[in-house]
Amino acid sequence: MSFTEASDAPIYAGLVEEQGDVPAEVRRVAEETLQEVESVLDFSAVRAPATAR
């Protein structure tokens, strides 16, 4: 749920105004971390091949 989707929830909107959109920030940092890890580590051996899914 983004801030624009939650604008009908005044408590959430107030928290976002005071603290920032913490879930969105966590999601952004997690995606950046995953990209960084994938660039330095090779996970191909632990991922199932697309044909096995």
DSSP file (Angstrom, degrees, kcal/mol; ACC not computed):
  #  RESIDUE AA STRUCTURE BP1 BP2  ACC     N-H-->O    O-->H-N    N-H-->O    O-->H-N    TCO  KAPPA ALPHA  PHI   PSI    X-CA   Y-CA   Z-CA
    1    1 A M              0   0    0      0, 0.0     2,-0.1     0, 0.0    23,-0.1   0.000 360.0 360.0 360.0 124.1    0.0    0.0    0.0
    2    2 A S     >  -     0   0    0      1,-0.1     4,-1.7    21,-0.1     3,-0.2  -0.450 360.0-102.1 -91.9 170.7    1.5    3.3   -1.0
    3    3 A F  T  4 S+     0   0    0      1,-0.2     4,-0.3     2,-0.2     3,-0.1   0.893 122.8  52.9 -59.0 -40.7    0.9    6.7    0.6
    4    4 A T  T >4 S+     0   0    0      1,-0.2     3,-0.7     2,-0.2    -1,-0.2   0.862 110.0  48.2 -66.2 -33.7   -1.5    7.7   -2.2
    5    5 A E  T 34 S+     0   0    0      1,-0.2     3,-0.5    -3,-0.2    -1,-0.2   0.787 113.4  48.5 -72.9 -26.8   -3.5    4.5   -1.7
    6    6 A A  T >< S+     0   0    0     -4,-1.7     3,-2.5     1,-0.2     7,-0.4   0.330  75.5 105.6 -96.4   6.8   -3.6    5.1    2.0
    7    7 A S  T <  S+     0   0    0     -3,-0.7    -1,-0.2    -4,-0.3    -2,-0.1   0.710  74.5  62.2 -64.0 -16.9   -4.7    8.7    1.9
    8    8 A D  T 3  S+     0   0    0     -3,-0.5    -1,-0.3     1,-0.1    -2,-0.1   0.546  90.9  75.1 -80.8  -7.2   -8.2    7.6    3.0
    9    9 A A    <>  -     0   0    0     -3,-2.5     4,-2.7     1,-0.2     5,-0.2  -0.855  66.5-169.3-106.2  97.3   -6.7    6.3    6.2
   10   10 A P  H  > S+     0   0    0      0, 0.0     4,-2.3     0, 0.0     5,-0.2   0.827  83.9  53.7 -61.1 -33.1   -6.0    9.4    8.3
   11   11 A I  H  > S+     0   0    0      2,-0.2     4,-2.2     1,-0.2     5,-0.2   0.952 112.7  43.5 -65.5 -47.0   -4.0    7.6   10.9
   12   12 A Y  H  > S+     0   0    0      1,-0.2     4,-2.7     2,-0.2     5,-0.2   0.920 113.2  52.0 -62.9 -43.9   -1.7    6.1    8.3
   13   13 A A  H  X S+     0   0    0     -4,-2.7     4,-2.2    -7,-0.4    -1,-0.2   0.895 109.8  50.0 -60.3 -40.2   -1.4    9.4    6.5
   14   14 A G  H  X S+     0   0    0     -4,-2.3     4,-2.1    -5,-0.2    -1,-0.2   0.903 110.7  48.7 -65.3 -40.9   -0.5   11.1    9.7
   15   15 A L  H  X>S+     0   0    0     -4,-2.2     4,-3.7     2,-0.2     5,-0.5   0.908 111.0  50.3 -64.6 -41.9    2.2    8.6   10.4
   16   16 A V  H  X5S+     0   0    0     -4,-2.7     4,-1.9     1,-0.2    -1,-0.2   0.903 110.4  50.6 -62.9 -40.1    3.6    8.9    6.9
   17   17 A E  H  <5S+     0   0    0     -4,-2.2    -1,-0.2    -5,-0.2    -2,-0.2   0.898 119.8  35.9 -63.8 -40.0    3.7   12.7    7.3
   18   18 A E  H  <5S+     0   0    0     -4,-2.1    -2,-0.2    -5,-0.1    -1,-0.2   0.911 135.0  19.3 -79.2 -44.5    5.5   12.4   10.7
   19   19 A Q  H  <5S-     0   0    0     -4,-3.7    -3,-0.2     1,-0.3    -2,-0.2   0.555 103.3-116.2-107.5 -11.3    7.8    9.4   10.0
   20   20 A G     << -     0   0    0     -4,-1.9     2,-1.7    -5,-0.5    -1,-0.3  -0.213  52.5 -54.5  89.1 169.9    8.0    9.0    6.3
   21   21 A D     >  +     0   0    0      1,-0.2     4,-2.1    -2,-0.1     3,-0.2  -0.613  61.5 178.1 -86.0  83.6    6.7    6.1    4.3
   22   22 A V  H  > S+     0   0    0     -2,-1.7     4,-2.8     1,-0.2     5,-0.2   0.892  74.6  52.1 -59.0 -47.3    8.7    3.4    6.2
   23   23 A P  H  > S+     0   0    0      0, 0.0     4,-2.4     0, 0.0    -1,-0.2   0.905 111.3  48.2 -58.6 -39.7    7.3    0.4    4.2
   24   24 A A  H  > S+     0   0    0      2,-0.2     4,-2.2     1,-0.2    -2,-0.2   0.897 112.5  48.7 -66.4 -39.2    8.2    2.0    0.9
   25   25 A E  H  X S+     0   0    0     -4,-2.1     4,-2.5     2,-0.2     5,-0.2   0.904 111.4  49.4 -66.8 -41.7   11.7    2.8    2.2
   26   26 A V  H  X S+     0   0    0     -4,-2.8     4,-2.6     1,-0.2    -2,-0.2   0.921 111.2  50.0 -62.4 -43.8   12.3   -0.7    3.5
   27   27 A R  H  X S+     0   0    0     -4,-2.4     4,-2.3    -5,-0.2    -2,-0.2   0.912 111.1  49.3 -61.0 -43.3   11.1   -2.1    0.1
   28   28 A R  H  X S+     0   0    0     -4,-2.2     4,-2.3     2,-0.2    -2,-0.2   0.928 112.8  46.1 -62.5 -46.5   13.5    0.2   -1.7
   29   29 A V  H  X S+     0   0    0     -4,-2.5     4,-2.6     1,-0.2    -1,-0.2   0.891 111.7  52.1 -64.8 -39.5   16.5   -0.7    0.5
   30   30 A A  H  X S+     0   0    0     -4,-2.6     4,-2.5     2,-0.2    -1,-0.2   0.914 110.5  47.9 -63.6 -42.4   15.7   -4.5    0.2
   31   31 A E  H  X S+     0   0    0     -4,-2.3     4,-2.3     2,-0.2    -2,-0.2   0.913 112.7  48.4 -65.1 -42.1   15.6   -4.2   -3.6
   32   32 A E  H  X S+     0   0    0     -4,-2.3     4,-2.3     2,-0.2    -2,-0.2   0.913 112.3  49.4 -62.7 -42.3   18.9   -2.3   -3.7
   33   33 A T  H  X S+     0   0    0     -4,-2.6     4,-2.8     2,-0.2     5,-0.2   0.915 110.1  50.5 -63.8 -43.6   20.5   -4.9   -1.4
   34   34 A L  H  X S+     0   0    0     -4,-2.5     4,-2.7     1,-0.2    -1,-0.2   0.913 110.9  49.0 -61.1 -43.4   19.2   -7.8   -3.5
   35   35 A Q  H  X S+     0   0    0     -4,-2.3     4,-1.4     2,-0.2    -1,-0.2   0.906 112.4  48.4 -63.0 -41.1   20.6   -6.2   -6.7
   36   36 A E  H  X S+     0   0    0     -4,-2.3     4,-0.9     2,-0.2    -2,-0.2   0.923 112.8  47.3 -65.3 -44.3   23.9   -5.6   -5.0
   37   37 A V  H >X S+     0   0    0     -4,-2.8     4,-2.5     1,-0.2     3,-0.9   0.919 110.4  52.2 -64.1 -43.8   24.1   -9.2   -3.6
   38   38 A E  H 3< S+     0   0    0     -4,-2.7    -1,-0.2     1,-0.2    -2,-0.2   0.803 105.1  57.0 -63.8 -27.2   23.2  -10.7   -7.0
   39   39 A S  H 3< S+     0   0    0     -4,-1.4    -1,-0.2    -5,-0.2    -2,-0.2   0.737 118.5  30.2 -76.5 -20.5   25.9   -8.7   -8.6
   40   40 A V  H << S+     0   0    0     -3,-0.9     2,-0.4    -4,-0.9    -2,-0.2   0.634 115.9  57.2-111.5 -17.6   28.6  -10.2   -6.4
   41   41 A L  S  < S-     0   0    0     -4,-2.5     2,-0.8    -5,-0.2    -1,-0.1  -0.898  71.0-136.5-117.4 146.5   27.3  -13.7   -5.6
   42   42 A D        +     0   0    0     -2,-0.4     3,-0.4     1,-0.1     4,-0.1  -0.875  24.8 170.8-102.6 108.1   26.4  -16.4   -8.0
   43   43 A F    >>  +     0   0    0     -2,-0.8     3,-1.2     1,-0.2     4,-1.2   0.283  47.5 107.5 -96.1   9.2   23.1  -18.0   -7.0
   44   44 A S  T 34 S+     0   0    0      1,-0.3    -1,-0.2     2,-0.2     3,-0.1   0.805  74.4  57.4 -61.5 -29.2   22.7  -20.1  -10.2
   45   45 A A  T 34 S+     0   0    0     -3,-0.4    -1,-0.3     1,-0.2    -2,-0.1   0.762 110.8  41.8 -73.7 -23.8   23.6  -23.3   -8.3
   46   46 A V  T <4 S+     0   0    0     -3,-1.2     2,-0.4    -4,-0.1    -1,-0.2   0.570  96.3  89.5-100.4 -10.4   20.8  -23.0   -5.8
   47   47 A R  S  < S-     0   0    0     -4,-1.2     3,-0.1    -3,-0.1     0, 0.0  -0.700  81.2-118.7 -87.9 138.1   18.0  -21.8   -8.1
   48   48 A A        -     0   0    0     -2,-0.4     5,-0.1     1,-0.1    -2,-0.1  -0.515  35.6-104.2 -71.8 140.4   15.9  -24.4   -9.8
   49   49 A P    >>  -     0   0    0      0, 0.0     3,-1.5     0, 0.0     4,-0.5  -0.302  28.9-114.6 -61.5 151.3   16.1  -24.4  -13.6
   50   50 A A  G >4 S+     0   0    0      1,-0.3     3,-0.7     2,-0.2    -2,-0.1   0.793 115.7  59.0 -59.6 -28.9   13.1  -22.8  -15.3
   51   51 A T  G 34 S+     0   0    0      1,-0.2    -1,-0.3     2,-0.1    -3,-0.0   0.733 100.2  56.6 -74.2 -21.1   12.2  -26.2  -16.8
   52   52 A A  G <4        0   0    0     -3,-1.5    -1,-0.2     1,-0.2    -2,-0.2   0.565 360.0 360.0 -86.2  -9.1   11.9  -27.8  -13.3
   53   53 A R    <<        0   0    0     -3,-0.7    -1,-0.2    -4,-0.5    -2,-0.1   0.474 360.0 360.0 -79.7 360.0    9.3  -25.3  -12.1
